[in-house]
Amino acid sequence: MIVVNTETIVGYTICETKGLVQGNTIRAKHVGRDLAAGLKNLVGGELVGYTELLIEARRQATERMLAQAEQLGANAVVNVRFTTSAITQGAAELYAYGTAVVVEREA
């Protein structure tokens, strides 16, 4: 499956548009990560626990989006975007979406 954040794929022609595909996950902060983040705020630096949380959330949302594209018979997803939103204090949604398409390699 080809996944790009552009409207086209160099070397390929979009033959059919299958439609919007999406995947999401909602993640809550872990108390241990919250404590570590609070301490890190005092001295500065990367909040590694949160970085790992977001990496895993992006991966899962992308997998769900691609599964939906496969169900539609697509072999690529173009114009992929990610967004986040707060659901409650301590929980956030990561949402991935794009357009499922069928592409063929150009001659």
DSSP file (Angstrom, degrees, kcal/mol; ACC not computed):
  #  RESIDUE AA STRUCTURE BP1 BP2  ACC     N-H-->O    O-->H-N    N-H-->O    O-->H-N    TCO  KAPPA ALPHA  PHI   PSI    X-CA   Y-CA   Z-CA
    1    1 A M              0   0    0      0, 0.0     2,-0.4     0, 0.0    75,-0.2   0.000 360.0 360.0 360.0 127.5    0.0    0.0    0.0
    2    2 A I  E     -a   76   0A   0     73,-1.8    75,-2.7     2,-0.0     2,-0.4  -0.781 360.0-172.3 -90.4 132.6    1.4    3.4   -1.0
    3    3 A V  E     +a   77   0A   0     -2,-0.4     2,-0.3    73,-0.2    75,-0.2  -0.982  12.8 159.8-131.0 120.1    0.7    6.1    1.5
    4    4 A V        -     0   0    0     73,-2.3    76,-2.2    -2,-0.4     5,-0.0  -0.939  42.8-139.2-137.2 158.7    1.5    9.8    0.7
    5    5 A N  S    S+     0   0    0     -2,-0.3     2,-0.2    74,-0.3    73,-0.1   0.192  80.9  88.4-101.2  16.6    0.6   13.2    2.0
    6    6 A T  S    S-     0   0    0      2,-0.2    73,-2.5     1,-0.1    74,-0.2  -0.647  84.3-120.0-105.5 167.2    0.5   14.6   -1.6
    7    7 A E  S    S+     0   0    0     -2,-0.2     2,-0.3    71,-0.2    71,-0.1   0.701  95.4  30.6 -80.3 -19.5   -2.4   14.6   -4.0
    8    8 A T  S    S-     0   0    0      5,-0.0     2,-0.5    70,-0.0    -2,-0.2  -0.848  72.6-130.6-132.3 168.1   -0.6   12.6   -6.6
    9    9 A I    >   -     0   0    0      3,-0.4     3,-2.2    -2,-0.3     2,-0.0  -0.985  31.7-118.6-123.0 119.7    2.1    9.9   -6.7
   10   10 A V  T 3  S+     0   0    0     -2,-0.5     3,-0.1     1,-0.3     0, 0.0  -0.331  99.9  17.5 -58.9 130.0    5.0   10.4   -9.0
   11   11 A G  T 3  S+     0   0    0      1,-0.3    95,-2.9    94,-0.1     2,-0.3   0.435 112.9  89.8  88.5  -0.1    5.2    7.6  -11.6
   12   12 A Y  E <   -B  105   0A   0     -3,-2.2     2,-0.4    93,-0.3    -3,-0.4  -0.926  62.3-144.4-129.3 153.4    1.6    6.5  -11.0
   13   13 A T  E     -B  104   0A   0     91,-2.8    91,-2.1    -2,-0.3     2,-0.7  -0.962  21.8-127.1-114.7 133.7   -1.8    7.4  -12.4
   14   14 A I  E     +B  103   0A   0     -2,-0.4    89,-0.2    89,-0.2     3,-0.1  -0.716  31.3 174.1 -79.6 117.1   -4.9    7.5  -10.2
   15   15 A C  E     +     0   0A   0     87,-2.8     2,-0.3    -2,-0.7    88,-0.2   0.743  63.3  11.9 -94.9 -28.9   -7.4    5.2  -12.0
   16   16 A E  E     -B  102   0A   0     86,-1.4    86,-2.7     0, 0.0     2,-0.6  -0.989  60.6-141.2-154.1 138.7  -10.2    5.2   -9.4
   17   17 A T  E     -B  101   0A   0     -2,-0.3    84,-0.3    84,-0.2     3,-0.1  -0.911  13.7-176.8-102.5 124.3  -11.1    7.0   -6.3
   18   18 A K  E     -     0   0A   0     82,-2.7     2,-0.2    -2,-0.6    83,-0.2   0.750  44.5-112.7 -91.5 -27.9  -12.6    4.8   -3.6
   19   19 A G  E     -B  100   0A   0     81,-1.4    81,-3.2     2,-0.0    -1,-0.3  -0.707  49.3 -21.7 127.7-177.6  -13.3    7.6   -1.0
   20   20 A L  E     -B   99   0A   0     79,-0.2     2,-0.4    -2,-0.2    79,-0.2  -0.450  52.9-171.5 -69.7 134.0  -12.4    8.9    2.4
   21   21 A V  E     +B   98   0A   0     77,-2.6    77,-2.0    -2,-0.2     2,-0.3  -0.954   7.1 177.8-125.6 150.5  -10.7    6.5    4.8
   22   22 A Q  E     -B   97   0A   0     -2,-0.4     2,-0.3    75,-0.2    75,-0.2  -0.982  15.4-173.6-150.6 156.6  -10.0    7.2    8.4
   23   23 A G  E     +B   96   0A   0     73,-2.5    73,-3.2    -2,-0.3     2,-0.3  -0.984  12.6 176.7-150.0 145.7   -8.6    5.7   11.5
   24   24 A N  E     -B   95   0A   0     -2,-0.3     2,-0.3    71,-0.2    71,-0.2  -0.962  12.6-170.0-146.3 164.7   -8.4    7.0   15.1
   25   25 A T  E     -B   94   0A   0     69,-1.8    69,-2.8    -2,-0.3     2,-0.5  -0.976  15.2-144.1-151.2 147.4   -7.3    6.1   18.6
   26   26 A I  E     -B   93   0A   0     -2,-0.3     2,-0.4    67,-0.2    67,-0.2  -0.970  21.6-170.7-115.7 126.3   -7.9    7.8   21.9
   27   27 A R  E     -B   92   0A   0     65,-2.9    65,-2.7    -2,-0.5     2,-0.3  -0.919   9.8-151.8-121.2 141.9   -5.1    7.6   24.4
   28   28 A A  E     -B   91   0A   0     -2,-0.4    63,-0.2    63,-0.2     2,-0.1  -0.822  27.9-106.6-108.3 150.6   -5.0    8.6   28.0
   29   29 A K        -     0   0    0     61,-2.8     2,-0.4    -2,-0.3    21,-0.0  -0.472  30.3-125.4 -73.5 146.7   -1.9    9.7   29.9
   30   30 A H     >  -     0   0    0     -2,-0.1     4,-2.5     1,-0.1     3,-0.3  -0.764  15.2-127.3 -92.1 137.7   -0.3    7.3   32.4
   31   31 A V  H  > S+     0   0    0     -2,-0.4     4,-2.3     1,-0.2     5,-0.2   0.880 111.0  53.1 -53.8 -41.9    0.1    8.6   35.9
   32   32 A G  H  > S+     0   0    0      1,-0.2     4,-2.3     2,-0.2    -1,-0.2   0.897 109.4  48.0 -61.7 -41.0    3.8    7.6   35.8
   33   33 A R  H  > S+     0   0    0     -3,-0.3     4,-2.8     2,-0.2    -2,-0.2   0.889 109.6  54.0 -66.3 -38.6    4.3    9.6   32.6
   34   34 A D  H  X S+     0   0    0     -4,-2.5     4,-2.3     2,-0.2    -2,-0.2   0.916 109.8  46.7 -61.3 -43.5    2.5   12.6   34.1
   35   35 A L  H  X S+     0   0    0     -4,-2.3     4,-2.0     2,-0.2    -2,-0.2   0.931 113.8  47.5 -64.7 -45.4    4.8   12.6   37.1
   36   36 A A  H  X S+     0   0    0     -4,-2.3     4,-2.4     1,-0.2    -2,-0.2   0.891 111.8  51.1 -63.2 -39.2    7.9   12.3   34.9
   37   37 A A  H  X S+     0   0    0     -4,-2.8     4,-2.0     2,-0.2    -1,-0.2   0.895 107.2  53.5 -65.5 -39.6    6.6   15.0   32.7
   38   38 A G  H  X S+     0   0    0     -4,-2.3     4,-0.6     1,-0.2    -1,-0.2   0.904 111.6  45.1 -61.6 -41.0    6.1   17.3   35.7
   39   39 A L  H >X S+     0   0    0     -4,-2.0     3,-0.9     1,-0.2     4,-0.8   0.899 110.7  53.5 -68.2 -40.2    9.6   16.8   36.8
   40   40 A K  H 3X S+     0   0    0     -4,-2.4     4,-2.9     1,-0.3     3,-0.4   0.825  99.2  63.9 -64.6 -31.4   11.0   17.3   33.2
   41   41 A N  H 3< S+     0   0    0     -4,-2.0    -1,-0.3     1,-0.2    -2,-0.2   0.793  97.6  57.7 -62.4 -27.3    9.1   20.6   33.1
   42   42 A L  H << S+     0   0    0     -3,-0.9    -1,-0.2    -4,-0.6    -2,-0.2   0.862 121.9  22.5 -70.7 -35.6   11.3   21.9   35.9
   43   43 A V  H  < S-     0   0    0     -4,-0.8    -2,-0.2    -3,-0.4    -1,-0.2   0.581 106.6-126.6-109.8 -13.3   14.6   21.3   34.0
   44   44 A G     <  +     0   0    0     -4,-2.9     2,-0.2    -5,-0.2    -1,-0.1  -0.053  51.6 109.2  87.8 166.3   13.4   21.3   30.4
   45   45 A G        -     0   0    0     -4,-0.1     2,-0.1     2,-0.0    -1,-0.1  -0.534  68.7 -33.0 118.1 176.6   13.9   18.7   27.6
   46   46 A E        -     0   0    0     -2,-0.2     2,-1.3     1,-0.1     3,-0.2  -0.431  45.9-134.4 -71.9 140.2   12.0   16.1   25.6
   47   47 A L    >>  -     0   0    0      1,-0.2     4,-2.2    -2,-0.1     3,-0.7  -0.729  27.4-176.8 -92.4  84.6    9.1   14.4   27.3
   48   48 A V  H 3> S+     0   0    0     -2,-1.3     4,-2.7     1,-0.3     5,-0.2   0.842  75.8  56.9 -57.4 -40.5   10.1   10.9   26.1
   49   49 A G  H 3> S+     0   0    0      1,-0.2     4,-1.7     2,-0.2    -1,-0.3   0.894 110.9  43.6 -59.8 -40.3    7.0    9.1   27.5
   50   50 A Y  H <> S+     0   0    0     -3,-0.7     4,-2.4     2,-0.2    -1,-0.2   0.860 110.6  55.5 -73.6 -35.6    4.7   11.4   25.6
   51   51 A T  H  X S+     0   0    0     -4,-2.2     4,-2.3     1,-0.2    -2,-0.2   0.940 110.0  46.2 -59.6 -46.8    6.7   11.1   22.5
   52   52 A E  H  X S+     0   0    0     -4,-2.7     4,-2.3     1,-0.2    -1,-0.2   0.885 110.3  54.3 -63.0 -39.2    6.4    7.4   22.6
   53   53 A L  H  X S+     0   0    0     -4,-1.7     4,-2.1    -5,-0.2    -1,-0.2   0.918 111.2  44.5 -61.0 -44.8    2.7    7.6   23.3
   54   54 A L  H  X S+     0   0    0     -4,-2.4     4,-2.7     2,-0.2     5,-0.2   0.862 110.2  54.5 -71.0 -36.0    2.1    9.8   20.2
   55   55 A I  H  X S+     0   0    0     -4,-2.3     4,-2.2    -5,-0.2    -2,-0.2   0.943 111.8  44.8 -60.8 -46.7    4.3    7.6   18.0
   56   56 A E  H  X S+     0   0    0     -4,-2.3     4,-2.4     2,-0.2    -2,-0.2   0.889 112.8  51.5 -64.7 -39.7    2.2    4.5   19.0
   57   57 A A  H  X S+     0   0    0     -4,-2.1     4,-2.5     2,-0.2     5,-0.2   0.917 110.5  48.2 -65.1 -43.0   -1.1    6.5   18.6
   58   58 A R  H  X S+     0   0    0     -4,-2.7     4,-2.3     2,-0.2    -2,-0.2   0.910 111.7  50.8 -62.2 -42.1    0.0    7.6   15.0
   59   59 A R  H  X S+     0   0    0     -4,-2.2     4,-2.4    -5,-0.2    -2,-0.2   0.930 112.7  45.0 -60.9 -47.0    0.9    4.1   14.1
   60   60 A Q  H  X S+     0   0    0     -4,-2.4     4,-2.1     2,-0.2    -2,-0.2   0.914 113.3  49.1 -67.0 -42.9   -2.4    2.6   15.3
   61   61 A A  H  X S+     0   0    0     -4,-2.5     4,-2.0     1,-0.2    -1,-0.2   0.898 112.5  49.3 -63.1 -39.5   -4.5    5.3   13.6
   62   62 A T  H  X S+     0   0    0     -4,-2.3     4,-2.7    -5,-0.2     5,-0.2   0.920 109.0  51.9 -65.4 -44.2   -2.6    4.8   10.4
   63   63 A E  H  X S+     0   0    0     -4,-2.4     4,-2.1     1,-0.2    -2,-0.2   0.901 110.4  48.8 -58.8 -41.6   -3.1    1.0   10.5
   64   64 A R  H  X S+     0   0    0     -4,-2.1     4,-1.7     2,-0.2    -1,-0.2   0.888 111.1  49.9 -66.6 -39.2   -6.8    1.5   11.0
   65   65 A M  H  X S+     0   0    0     -4,-2.0     4,-1.9     1,-0.2    -2,-0.2   0.923 111.9  48.0 -64.1 -44.3   -7.0    3.9    8.1
   66   66 A L  H  X S+     0   0    0     -4,-2.7     4,-2.5     1,-0.2    -2,-0.2   0.856 107.5  55.6 -67.1 -35.2   -5.1    1.5    5.8
   67   67 A A  H  X S+     0   0    0     -4,-2.1     4,-1.9     1,-0.2    -1,-0.2   0.897 108.2  49.0 -62.3 -39.7   -7.3   -1.4    6.9
   68   68 A Q  H  X S+     0   0    0     -4,-1.7     4,-1.3     2,-0.2    -2,-0.2   0.897 109.9  51.5 -66.5 -39.6  -10.3    0.6    5.8
   69   69 A A  H  <>S+     0   0    0     -4,-1.9     5,-2.3     1,-0.2     4,-0.4   0.909 108.6  51.1 -63.2 -42.2   -8.6    1.4    2.4
   70   70 A E  H ><5S+     0   0    0     -4,-2.5     3,-1.3     1,-0.2    -1,-0.2   0.888 105.5  56.0 -62.4 -39.3   -7.9   -2.3    1.8
   71   71 A Q  H 3<5S+     0   0    0     -4,-1.9    -1,-0.2     1,-0.3    -2,-0.2   0.824 106.4  51.4 -61.9 -30.7  -11.5   -3.2    2.5
   72   72 A L  T 3<5S-     0   0    0     -4,-1.3    -1,-0.3    -3,-0.3    -2,-0.2   0.544 120.8-110.0 -82.8  -7.2  -12.5   -0.7   -0.2
   73   73 A G  T < 5 +     0   0    0     -3,-1.3    -3,-0.2    -4,-0.4     2,-0.1   0.665  67.3 148.1  87.7  17.3  -10.1   -2.4   -2.7
   74   74 A A      < -     0   0    0     -5,-2.3    -1,-0.2    -6,-0.1    28,-0.2  -0.472  37.5-165.4 -82.6 155.7   -7.6    0.5   -2.8
   75   75 A N  S    S+     0   0    0     26,-1.8   -73,-1.8     1,-0.2     2,-0.3   0.261  74.6  28.8-120.1   7.7   -3.9    0.1   -3.3
   76   76 A A  E     -aC   2 101A   0     25,-1.4    25,-2.7   -75,-0.2     2,-0.4  -0.985  59.6-147.7-158.7 157.2   -2.9    3.6   -2.2
   77   77 A V  E     -aC   3 100A   0    -75,-2.7   -73,-2.3    -2,-0.3     3,-0.3  -0.990  22.8-170.0-129.8 124.0   -4.0    6.4    0.1
   78   78 A V  E     + C   0  99A   0     21,-2.6    21,-2.8    -2,-0.4   -71,-0.2  -0.694  60.9  27.1-110.4 163.3   -3.2   10.0   -1.0
   79   79 A N  E    S-     0   0A   0    -73,-2.5   -74,-0.3    -2,-0.2    -1,-0.2   0.867  77.9-173.8  57.8  41.5   -3.5   13.3    0.8
   80   80 A V  E     +     0   0A   0    -76,-2.2     2,-0.3    -3,-0.3    18,-0.2  -0.442   4.8 179.5 -71.7 137.4   -3.0   11.8    4.2
   81   81 A R  E     - C   0  97A   0     16,-2.7    16,-2.3    -2,-0.2     2,-0.4  -0.950  16.5-150.9-136.0 155.3   -3.4   14.1    7.2
   82   82 A F  E     + C   0  96A   0     -2,-0.3     2,-0.3    14,-0.2    14,-0.2  -0.961  16.7 174.1-124.3 144.8   -3.1   13.7   11.0
   83   83 A T  E     - C   0  95A   0     12,-2.3    12,-3.1    -2,-0.4     2,-0.3  -0.984  12.9-154.6-145.4 156.5   -5.0   15.7   13.6
   84   84 A T  E     - C   0  94A   0     -2,-0.3     2,-0.3    10,-0.2    10,-0.2  -0.931  10.3-179.9-128.6 155.3   -5.3   15.6   17.4
   85   85 A S  E     - C   0  93A   0      8,-1.8     8,-3.2    -2,-0.3     2,-0.4  -0.986  31.7-111.8-152.1 147.9   -8.0   16.8   19.7
   86   86 A A  E     + C   0  92A   0     -2,-0.3     6,-0.3     6,-0.2     3,-0.1  -0.654  27.4 179.5 -79.7 131.7   -8.5   16.8   23.5
   87   87 A I  E     -     0   0A   0      4,-2.2     2,-0.3     1,-0.5     5,-0.2   0.856  69.0 -21.6 -96.2 -52.1  -11.3   14.5   24.6
   88   88 A T  E >  S- C   0  91A   0      3,-1.1     3,-2.1     0, 0.0    -1,-0.5  -0.878  94.0 -62.6-143.5 175.2  -11.1   15.0   28.3
   89   89 A Q  T 3  S+     0   0    0     -2,-0.3     3,-0.1     1,-0.3    -3,-0.0  -0.522 128.6  14.5 -63.9 121.7   -8.4   16.2   30.6
   90   90 A G  T 3  S+     0   0    0     -2,-0.4   -61,-2.8     1,-0.2     2,-0.4   0.400 114.4  85.3  94.0  -2.9   -5.7   13.6   30.3
   91   91 A A  E <   +BC  28  88A   0     -3,-2.1    -4,-2.2   -63,-0.2    -3,-1.1  -0.995  50.0 179.6-134.9 140.5   -7.0   12.0   27.1
   92   92 A A  E     -BC  27  86A   0    -65,-2.7   -65,-2.9    -2,-0.4     2,-0.4  -0.973  20.8-133.1-138.0 151.4   -6.5   12.9   23.4
   93   93 A E  E     -BC  26  85A   0     -8,-3.2    -8,-1.8    -2,-0.3     2,-0.5  -0.856  10.5-159.1-101.9 137.2   -7.6   11.5   20.1
   94   94 A L  E     -BC  25  84A   0    -69,-2.8   -69,-1.8    -2,-0.4     2,-0.4  -0.986  15.4-169.5-113.2 128.0   -5.3   11.1   17.2
   95   95 A Y  E     -BC  24  83A   0    -12,-3.1   -12,-2.3    -2,-0.5     2,-0.4  -0.967   8.5-170.0-125.3 127.9   -7.1   10.9   13.9
   96   96 A A  E     +BC  23  82A   0    -73,-3.2   -73,-2.5    -2,-0.4     2,-0.3  -0.951  15.4 165.7-116.6 137.8   -5.6   10.0   10.5
   97   97 A Y  E     +BC  22  81A   0    -16,-2.3   -16,-2.7    -2,-0.4     2,-0.3  -0.992   5.1 141.9-150.4 156.9   -7.5   10.4    7.2
   98   98 A G  E     -B   21   0A   0    -77,-2.0   -77,-2.6    -2,-0.3     2,-0.6  -0.939  50.0 -75.8-170.6-172.1   -6.9   10.4    3.5
   99   99 A T  E     -BC  20  78A   0    -21,-2.8   -21,-2.6    -2,-0.3     2,-0.3  -0.928  37.2-140.1-110.3 120.5   -8.4    9.4    0.1
  100  100 A A  E     +BC  19  77A   0    -81,-3.2   -82,-2.7    -2,-0.6   -81,-1.4  -0.627  33.5 168.1 -78.9 133.3   -8.3    5.8   -0.8
  101  101 A V  E     -BC  17  76A   0    -25,-2.7   -26,-1.8    -2,-0.3   -25,-1.4  -0.921  38.0-123.8-140.6 163.2   -7.4    5.3   -4.5
  102  102 A V  E     -B   16   0A   0    -86,-2.7   -87,-2.8    -2,-0.3   -86,-1.4  -0.968  36.3-172.7-107.5 126.1   -6.5    2.7   -7.1
  103  103 A V  E     -B   14   0A   0     -2,-0.5     2,-0.4   -89,-0.2   -89,-0.2  -0.868  13.5-159.9-120.2 154.0   -3.2    3.6   -8.8
  104  104 A E  E     -B   13   0A   0    -91,-2.1   -91,-2.8    -2,-0.3     2,-0.1  -0.989  31.1-107.0-129.3 141.7   -1.4    2.1  -11.8
  105  105 A R  E     -B   12   0A   0     -2,-0.4   -93,-0.3   -93,-0.2     2,-0.1  -0.439  40.4-114.4 -65.4 136.2    2.3    2.6  -12.6
  106  106 A E              0   0    0    -95,-2.9    -1,-0.1    -2,-0.1   -96,-0.0  -0.420 360.0 360.0 -71.2 147.6    2.8    4.8  -15.6
  107  107 A A              0   0    0     -2,-0.1    -1,-0.1   -95,-0.0    -2,-0.1   0.480 360.0 360.0 -71.5 360.0    4.3    3.2  -18.7
